[in-house]
């Protein structure tokens, strides 16, 4: 039977200080400027902030083990190149805030999200500018970003929507946002493609809402306001998601006093994950799986193996004698590698699809400019242009398609663009990509 991929859990003993928390206070100003970040960069930004939060305004620089950092954002711990690229992007991304300061005066500011970052000796060192650190640390206006939840997201737009909506959960609504503001929060304000509400709704709003409702502890319902037939504003009604109550486990002393809970912590399971497992599976069941894992011997990653035993019920109920033999630790590791390879393939395929979509948009924009120029010429010039272009086409199929569609012929798009760029050099310069 195929096994589910095993996700790496971070041993509690490997984490210190603020990293032992399951959530991070994130200032509204910071949330509002991170719309252009990819999903990986957004997760990275949150984990770095969580790691630094307790000392944001008392220390000029912060540090975290690089491999632990990769594991906390759900990425291959050996892929330092991707980590470098993401850190570089954070250092190159400009944060902008516009909010009331402690004196009640309006304050505008701008800063790089990270003032610097470096990797040395397996450690990631980084810093925030003093002004941005103060805004990130301000406890008055913040959203509570739950790192257990953010690991479930697969879309940067969905995580951005969650971050911007969760802070309104107590009021039940975000209030009305102009579409221009919403595009900025999603990081698509520079895209002509998303100026069209139909495309914005189909490609951004609906998929993001669906993933938030599936993956987080809140449920969103979008509403729209129109002027005539044109949508001008939107808001999101917000309610708690009762099906994902596991993210809001009681923090009381009850579970923490149990022997099973303390055995989980001694193994290296995090506080929140230990309480989640006991609440979800029951203490007796977890205790049985602990005994089963302890009896295997030679398990290099007992936390990861225990997670698999709980999820796939290795050795039957309560860890004792099942119909199906549990896989070896080596098989679990191999399954994890296959899952990582499949995820990379999925990302590569998504990148190829995005590039094809970009090429199609670019072609459509160029053909639109050609048609605009062609229609502006006098009848004699238009006839001459068509005859000259037809004389260059060799295939009957190409000639027939041009005769049917003219300058909108997709089959001849490359030849059409080359013909008109030769006729009028620089025709496509400054052409903005439509999306």
N, C-alpha and C positions, 0 to 999 in steps of 0.2 A: 504494500500500500504506500502511495506517495505521501511523504511527510511534508508538513508545512515548514517553511523556512524559519529558522530560529534567529530571533533578533538578539543582539548582544545586550545584556543588562550591565549597568555600571555598578561595580562593587561599591557598597557604601563606604568601606574603609579607604577607597581610593579618592573619595571626595572630602573636601574640607570646607569649613566656614559656610558661606551662603550656598554653596553647591549642594548642601544637604537638604535645602528647601526643594519643594516641588513646584514653586511658582516664583515669579519675579514681578515687582512693581515697575511698570513701564509708563513713563510720563506721556501724556497725550501728545505733547509737542513732538516727541520722538516718533510716535506711531504715525503721525500725519506726514512725515517726510520720508518714510521708508517704502513707499508704494512701488518704486522701480526695482526693488531688490528681488532677486530670484528666491524661490522657496528655500534653497540651501543657505543663501546669504541671510535671509530673514531669521531662520533658525539659529544660525551662527551668531547673529547680532544679539538675539535674546539670551543665549547661553553665556556669551561674554559679559553681558550686563548682569546676569544673575551671579556670575563668579565675582564680579567687581563691586556689587551693590553696597555691601557693608562698608567699604572703604573708598567709595567714589570720590568723596570730597576731602579725604584725609591722606590719600596716597596719590602720587603723580602717575604711577604705573602699576599694572596688574599682571599676573602670570597664571597660567594653567597648563597642565600636562597636555601636549599636543594630541596624543592618542586618545586620552580621555575626552578631549574636546570633540574629536571626530566621532567617537562612539555616542556621545550625548546628542549629536545632531543626526545620528542614524546613518553615518557614512563609513565607508571602508577605512579602518584605522591606519592602513598603510599608504593611502593615497594622499601624500603631502602636497602634490602638485595642485590638486583641486582645492585643498585648504589654502594654499598660497594665493590662488586665483581669487578665492572668496574674500580673503583678508585684504587683498589689493583693491577689490571692488568697494569694500566698506571704507577704506581710506580715501577712495576717489569719489565717494558719494557725498553730496552736500546735504546737510541737515539744516532746515529752516524752521524757526518757531516764531509765533506771533501770539502773545498771551499776556495776561496781567502779571506784573512782578509783585514783590512783597509789599510795595507801597501803593498798590492799586493802580499803577500806571501801565499803559500799554507798552510792551517791550517786544521789539523785533530783533532777531539775531540769526546768524548763519555760521555753520561750522562743519568741518568734515566729521563723519560719523566716528571715525577713529583718527586720532592725530598721528599715530604710527602703530605699526605691528611688526614683530620679527619672530623668526623661528630659530632657536639655537639650543643644541644639546637636548632635543626632544621637548623643549618648553616653548610655549607661545607667550610672548610678552607683548603688551599693548597698552595704549593710553587714550584717554579722552581729553579734549580741550577743557580747561577749567570752567568755561561758560556752559558748555554742553553738559558736563558732569553735574553741575548744579541743577540743571533742568531735569536730567534723568533721575536725580535723587529726590526731587521734590515730592513729598508724600501726599500733598493736598489734592492733586489732580492726577490720577493714574488709572491704568487698566491692569488687571491682574492676569498675567500671561502664564498659563499652566503648561509647563514643559512636557508633562505626560500627554496632554492634548495635542500640542504642536507637533509631536512626533507622528501623529496619525495623519497629518495633512500631506497631500501629494501635489497641491496646487498653491503657488505663491499668491495668486489673487484670492483664493479661499482663506488662507491664513491672514492676509491683509484685511479682508472683510471681517473675520472673526475678531482681530485685534481692535478694530475700530468700532465694533458693535458691542463687545462684551462689557465695556465700561458703562453702558446704558442699561444693563440687565435689570437694575433695581427700578428704573423709571419705566421700563417696558417698551421704549421706543427711542430711536436715535434722533427724532425730530427731522424736519425736512432739510435735505441737503440739495443744493443746486447741482445739476448734472456736471458742471465744470469742476466743482469740488470733489464729487465722487470719482470722476476720471483721474483727478490728481491723487486721490487716496489709493487708487488701483495702479497708479504709475503709467497711465496711458494718455495723459493729457496732451502729449506731443503727436499723437497718432490721428491722422485725418480719418482713418478707417473707422475709429470708434466715435467720431463726431456724429455718426448715424446711430440713432437710438436703437433701431432694430438690430444692428450688429452688436452694439454694446450689450443689449439685453440677452441676445442669443449666445454670445461668446464669453461674456464676463459675468453678468448678474446671475443668470439662471444656473450655470455650472458652479459658481462660487457658493450660492445659497444652498444648492443641493449637497455640496461637500461639507459645509458648516453644519447643516442639519444632520448629516450622517456621522460626522467624525467628532463633534464637540458636545459640550454640555449645555448648549443653547439651541433654540430653534428660531429661525428667522422667517418672517413673512414680508416680502417687499410690497410697498404701495407706491403709486405714481400720481403726480399732480400735473395737469395739463393746462396750457393756454390755447384754446381752440383744439386743434388736433395734435399739437406739439407737446411732448413730454418735457417739462422744464425742471422738475424736482422729483426726488424719491426719498422715501424713508423706510426703515426696517422696524417692524414690530418684533419684540424679543420676548421669549419665554424660556424657562428652564427646560432642558431635555431630560425627562424622567428615566429614559432608557439608558442614559449614561451616568447614572448616579455614582458609579464606581470612582468617578473623578472627585467626588465630594465626600469621601469616606470620613466618618467621625474621627476627630483627632483626640478623643478622650483616652483615658488611661486604661480602659478595659482590655483592648487587644494587646497593648504593650506589656501588660502584666503576665501574659500567657507564656508558657515554656516554648511553644512552637514559634511564636513571634521572635523570641530571643535566639532560638536556634537559627532562624532565617537570617537574623542580623549577624550572627557569628559566622555564618557561611559567606556573608558579603552582600546579601540582598538589602536593597534600600528600605528605609522606613516605610515610605508610601507603598512600594510594591509589596512588601510583606503584609501590610494591612489589607491591601487590595486582594491578594491571593487568599488570605484567611476568610475575608468577607464573601468572596466569590465562590470558593470551593468548600468551605467549612474547615474547621481546625483539624478534625480527625483525618480528613482526606489529605490535607497538606502534610500532616505528621506522617502518614503512611508513605507518601512520596519521598519525604526526607529520609526515612528508613531505607527505602529502595535505593535511592541514589548513594547513600552511605555504604551500602553493601556491594556496589559495583566495583569499587577500587580502581585507582589509576585514572579517574576522571579529571582532565585538566581544567575544565571550566564547570564546576559543579552548579553554579547559578544558572548558566545557560542550559545545562542538562536537566535541572529541576524544572525550569520553565517548560521544556519539551515534555517532561514526564507529566506535568499537570495538564498541559494543553491536550496532549494526545493519549493520556491515560496509560502510560507505560505500565506493563505488568498487571493490568486490570485494576479493579476498584481498590482503593487504599494501598496500592503498591504491592499487592500480594497475589501472585499467580494469575496471569491473564492468558487469553487464547493467543495473543500475538506477542511475539518476542520484541522487546525494545531494541532500537538500533544502537550500535556502538557509538561511543563518543566520536570516533573517526568518521562514522557515517553522518552524524549530526553536523560535524564541521564541513564535510563535503556538501551536504545539502545547503548549508549556509553559503558556501562559495558559489554553488549553482544559482542560488537565488540572487546573489550579488551580480553574477554575470547576466542573468535574465533582466535584472533591473537596468544594467548598463545598456543592454540591447534595446530595451524599451525607450530609454532616454535617447539613444542614437537614432532610433526610428522616429521619435517625436521631433528630433532636430532636423532630420531629413524632410519630414512632412512640413515643418515650419519653413524650411528653405524653399520647398516647392511652392508653398502658399505665397511666400514673399516674391518669388519669381513671377507667379501669376499676377499678383497685384502690380508689380513693376511693368509687366507687359501690357496690362490693361491701361495703366496710366499713360504709357508711351503711345499706345494706339489712340487713346482719347486725344492726346495732343496732336497727333498726326491728322485725325479727322477734323479737329478744330482749325488747323492750318489749311488743310485742303479745301474746306468749305469757305474759307476766306478769300480764295483765289477766284479770278473771273472764269466764266465758262470755257473760254479757249484754253486757259492754263490748265484747268481741271481735266479736260479731254487729253491734252498733251501729256500731262503727268501719268494718266492711266495707260496711254499707249506706250509710253517709254518704259513703265514698270512691267507691263505685260510682255514687252519684247525681251525682258531679262528672265522671264520664267520659262523653264524648259519642260517641265512635266505637265501633262494634260490635267492631272488631278489638281495641281496648284493653280493652273489657269482657270479651271472651272470654279474653284473655291473663291478666287478673287472676283470672277465675273458675278458670283452670287452675293458676296459680302462686301466687296470693295475694300476700302482701307481698314475695315473691321475684321478682315480675314485672319482668324487665329492660326490657320495652317501656314500662312505666309508672314506671320508676325515678325520673325527675325529679319527676313528680307525687306519687309516694309520699313522697319526702323532703320536698317542700313541705308536704304534708298533715300529716305528723307533726311537722314543725318548728312549724307553726301550732298544732297541738294541744298540743305541749309545747315552748315556746321554749327554745333553748339545748341541744336534744337532742344536736346533733352537735359541740358545743364540746369542745375537748380531744381530739377523735378523732385518733389518730395515724395517719399515712399508712402503709399496709402495704407499704412498699418505696420 
